[in-house]
């Protein structure tokens, strides 16, 4: 499965999105991580029967296709929101004052 964004890049988007209370990019990033985990799990499943292999291969292929779509989605929303694509820095216009901790 190809990865357009590496783990560090996705984590950076999540960190900024959570810090500045902009949840949508973080939700997409979490979905990407979950699809990666699902794909890897299916590839690592050790099953004896051909049917089980086919089940896991089917799930792995679907996860890979879904992953590709979600990475395309992330790239598009970051572009639409005008994130700096070289550094994956959130634009100042989206930054909200972080919530005060009690």
C-alpha positions as CSV (number, residue, x, y, z in Angstrom):
1,X,0.0,0.0,0.0
2,X,1.5,3.3,-1.0
3,X,1.6,6.2,1.4
4,X,1.4,9.8,0.2
5,X,1.8,11.1,3.7
6,X,4.2,9.5,6.2
7,X,3.4,8.9,9.9
8,X,5.2,12.1,11.1
9,X,3.4,14.3,8.6
10,X,0.0,12.9,9.6
11,X,0.8,13.3,13.3
12,X,1.8,16.9,12.7
13,X,-1.5,17.7,11.1
14,X,-3.3,16.0,14.0
15,X,-1.3,17.9,16.5
16,X,-2.1,21.3,15.0
17,X,-5.7,20.5,14.3
18,X,-6.2,19.5,18.0
19,X,-4.2,22.5,19.3
20,X,-6.1,25.0,17.3
21,X,-9.5,23.2,17.6
22,X,-9.9,22.4,13.9
23,X,-11.1,18.8,14.1
24,X,-11.9,17.9,10.5
25,X,-8.3,17.4,9.2
26,X,-7.5,15.4,12.4
27,X,-10.5,13.1,11.7
28,X,-9.3,12.4,8.2
29,X,-5.8,11.7,9.5
30,X,-7.2,9.3,12.2
31,X,-9.1,7.4,9.5
32,X,-5.9,7.1,7.5
33,X,-4.1,5.6,10.5
34,X,-6.9,3.2,11.1
35,X,-7.0,2.0,7.5
36,X,-3.2,1.4,7.6
37,X,-3.7,-0.7,10.7
38,X,-6.5,-2.6,9.2
39,X,-4.5,-3.3,6.0
40,X,-1.4,-4.4,7.9
41,X,-3.5,-6.6,10.2
42,X,-5.1,-8.4,7.2
43,X,-1.7,-8.9,5.6
44,X,-0.4,-10.5,8.8
45,X,-3.3,-12.8,9.4
46,X,-2.2,-16.4,9.3
47,X,-5.1,-18.6,8.2
48,X,-4.9,-22.1,6.8
49,X,-7.8,-22.2,4.4
50,X,-8.1,-20.7,1.0
51,X,-11.4,-19.1,2.0
52,X,-9.8,-17.3,4.9
53,X,-7.0,-16.0,2.7
54,X,-9.5,-14.7,0.2
55,X,-11.4,-13.0,3.0
56,X,-8.3,-11.3,4.3
57,X,-7.0,-10.4,0.8
58,X,-10.4,-8.9,0.0
59,X,-10.4,-6.8,3.2
60,X,-6.8,-5.7,2.5
61,X,-7.6,-4.6,-1.0
62,X,-10.6,-2.6,0.2
63,X,-8.5,-1.0,2.9
64,X,-5.8,0.0,0.4
65,X,-8.4,1.6,-1.9
66,X,-10.1,3.4,0.9
67,X,-6.7,4.6,2.2
68,X,-5.9,6.0,-1.2
69,X,-9.2,7.9,-1.3
70,X,-8.6,9.3,2.2
71,X,-5.1,10.5,1.4
72,X,-6.5,12.2,-1.7
73,X,-9.1,13.8,0.6
74,X,-6.5,15.0,3.0
75,X,-4.4,16.5,0.3
76,X,-7.5,18.3,-1.1
77,X,-8.7,19.7,2.2
78,X,-5.2,20.9,3.2
79,X,-5.0,22.6,-0.2
80,X,-8.5,24.1,0.1
81,X,-7.7,25.4,3.6
82,X,-4.4,26.7,2.4
83,X,-2.1,24.8,4.6
84,X,1.6,25.1,3.7
85,X,2.1,21.8,1.9
86,X,5.9,21.9,2.3
87,X,5.8,22.1,6.0
88,X,2.2,21.0,6.7
89,X,1.7,24.1,8.8
90,X,-1.9,25.3,9.4
91,X,-2.6,28.8,8.0
92,X,-3.0,31.6,10.6
93,X,-6.5,32.2,9.3
94,X,-7.6,28.8,10.7
95,X,-5.9,29.0,14.0
96,X,-8.3,29.7,16.8
97,X,-7.3,30.5,20.3
98,X,-6.6,27.2,22.2
99,X,-9.0,26.4,24.9
100,X,-7.9,27.3,28.4
101,X,-7.1,24.5,30.7
102,X,-8.7,24.5,34.2
